[in-house]
Amino acid sequence: MKHNPISTANAFAITTGIFYVACRVLVGLFPNLMFTVAQSWFHGVALTKFDTGSLTMSTFLIGLVSSLVFTWVTGYIFAKIYNLMKS
């Protein structure tokens, strides 16, 4: 089965958007828990706690848009490479 590059890219981007918004909501609701989770994911990297008030709407939107673009391109490239490998 081949992947439609546009559909795959859209699915990657939409999934990322859902996780991005959910993460932002969780950081707002449970900042200490989310810090602990992030610290556990980055072994050996010393993270410092930040003020959740510093996460403005503009930084949220820049992060959301840039992550959507990045994952859309990644999904598109993934589908193209997958289709080449299936040929």
N, C-alpha and C positions, 0 to 999 in steps of 0.2 A: 504494500500500500504506500503510495506516495503522499507527501504532504503538500497541501496548497500553501505556498509561501506567505501569501497575504493573510489567510486564515490562521496559520500558525503564529505569525507575528502579532496579529490582533489578540489571540489567546494569551500569548506571553505578556503583552502589554496590559491587558485587562486584569490578569491575575496579579501582576505586579502592583497595579493601581489599588486593587482590593487590599493586598497585604500592606501597602504603604499607608493607606488611610487607617486601617485597623491598628497598625503600629503606632501611628501618631495619637490615636484615641487612647490606646493603652498607656502610652508614655504620659499623657495628660492625667489619666485616672490613677495610675499606679507607678509613679516615677521611680521609687526605690526598687520595686520588683523588676521593672524593665531594665534598670541599671545593672542589677545583679545578673539578669539573663544576658545582657550584652557583654558584661565582663566575663561571663563563663564561656562565651563564644570566641573571644579573642584571647587565647592562651598566651600568657607572657607579655601582654600589652597592658600597661597601666593606664586605664581610663580614669578620668576625673569626673565627678558629678557635675552636672550643669543645671542651670536654672531653666525649668520648663517654660518659664515666661519669656525666655529669649527665643523660643520657637515661634516666630511671627508668621503671619499669613503669607507674607512675601517669600520667606525662606521655605515655608511648606510648599508653596506653589512651584518655586524653582526646583526643589527636590523632586516633587511629583512629576513635573514635566520632563526634567532631565532623565529620571529613572524610566519613565514611559518611553521616551525616544530610544534610550539605550537598549531596553529590553525588546522593543519592537524590531530594531535593527538586528539584535541578537537572534530573535525568533525567525526573522526572514533569512538570515545567513544559515541558521541551523537547518531550516527546511530545504534550502537550495543544496547544501552539502549532503543532507540525508538523501535527497532525491538522486544526487550524483552517485552516491554509494549504492543505491538500490538498482541502478541501471545495469 
